[in-house]
């Protein structure tokens, strides 16, 4: 993680701290507000730990592109399948 990325993280945590402060002002000592404050403190601890001792970066290998042919597929493979959720409402249903 670069220094600018760490600075962005710190800025975001600061904004979150302000937002939770506003919630505390509005809702007081509600359980949900306390949990958010607890989560924020855990985030601060984790960010500090990450900055002091970052884990090793992983190397990603390039993924091969998978090409799907536009040719017509064997319709028998789909016999009896449901069309629900596929967006094919205008075509006749399979039998």
C-alpha positions as CSV (number, residue, x, y, z in Angstrom):
1,X,0.0,0.0,0.0
2,X,1.5,3.3,-1.0
3,X,1.7,6.3,1.3
4,X,-1.1,8.1,-0.6
5,X,-3.3,5.0,-0.1
6,X,-2.6,5.0,3.6
7,X,-3.3,8.7,3.7
8,X,-6.7,8.1,1.9
9,X,-7.5,5.4,4.5
10,X,-6.7,7.7,7.4
11,X,-8.8,10.4,5.8
12,X,-11.7,8.0,5.4
13,X,-11.4,6.9,9.0
14,X,-11.4,10.5,10.0
15,X,-14.6,11.1,8.1
16,X,-16.2,8.0,9.6
17,X,-15.2,9.3,13.1
18,X,-17.0,12.6,12.3
19,X,-20.1,10.7,11.1
20,X,-20.2,8.5,14.2
21,X,-19.8,11.6,16.3
22,X,-22.8,13.1,14.7
23,X,-24.8,9.9,15.3
24,X,-23.8,10.0,19.0
25,X,-25.0,13.7,19.2
26,X,-28.3,12.7,17.6
27,X,-28.9,9.3,19.2
28,X,-26.9,9.4,22.4
29,X,-25.5,6.2,23.9
30,X,-27.6,3.8,21.8
31,X,-26.3,0.3,21.5
32,X,-25.9,0.7,17.7
33,X,-23.9,3.8,18.1
34,X,-21.6,2.1,20.7
35,X,-21.1,-0.8,18.3
36,X,-20.2,1.6,15.5
37,X,-17.7,3.3,17.8
38,X,-16.2,-0.1,18.7
39,X,-16.0,-1.0,15.0
40,X,-14.3,2.3,14.3
41,X,-11.7,1.7,17.0
42,X,-11.0,-1.8,15.7
43,X,-10.6,-0.2,12.2
44,X,-8.1,2.3,13.6
45,X,-6.1,-0.5,15.3
46,X,-6.1,-2.6,12.1
47,X,-5.0,0.4,10.0
48,X,-2.2,1.2,12.4
49,X,-1.1,-2.5,12.4
50,X,-1.3,-2.6,8.6
51,X,0.8,0.6,8.3
52,X,3.5,-0.6,10.7
53,X,3.7,-4.2,9.4
54,X,2.0,-4.6,6.0
55,X,1.5,-8.1,4.7
56,X,3.4,-9.2,1.7
57,X,1.8,-8.2,-1.6
58,X,0.5,-11.0,-3.8
59,X,1.5,-11.3,-7.3
60,X,-1.4,-11.8,-9.7
61,X,-0.8,-13.7,-12.9
62,X,-2.6,-12.6,-16.0
63,X,-5.8,-14.5,-16.5
64,X,-6.6,-16.0,-19.8
65,X,-9.5,-14.6,-21.7
66,X,-12.3,-17.1,-22.2
67,X,-14.1,-16.6,-25.5
68,X,-17.7,-17.7,-25.7
69,X,-18.7,-18.5,-29.3
70,X,-21.7,-16.8,-30.8
71,X,-22.7,-19.9,-32.7
72,X,-26.0,-21.6,-31.9
73,X,-25.7,-24.1,-29.1
74,X,-27.4,-27.5,-28.8
75,X,-30.9,-26.7,-27.7
76,X,-31.5,-30.2,-26.4
77,X,-29.1,-29.4,-23.5
78,X,-31.7,-26.9,-22.3
79,X,-34.9,-28.9,-22.7
80,X,-36.9,-28.7,-19.5
81,X,-34.8,-25.8,-18.0
82,X,-36.6,-22.9,-16.4
83,X,-36.4,-19.5,-18.1
84,X,-37.1,-17.7,-14.9
85,X,-34.7,-14.8,-14.3
86,X,-33.0,-15.0,-17.7
87,X,-35.0,-12.2,-19.3
88,X,-36.4,-14.3,-22.1
89,X,-40.0,-13.4,-21.5
90,X,-40.8,-12.7,-25.2
91,X,-39.9,-16.2,-26.4
92,X,-42.0,-19.3,-26.0
93,X,-41.2,-21.4,-22.9
94,X,-39.4,-24.7,-23.3
95,X,-41.3,-27.9,-23.0
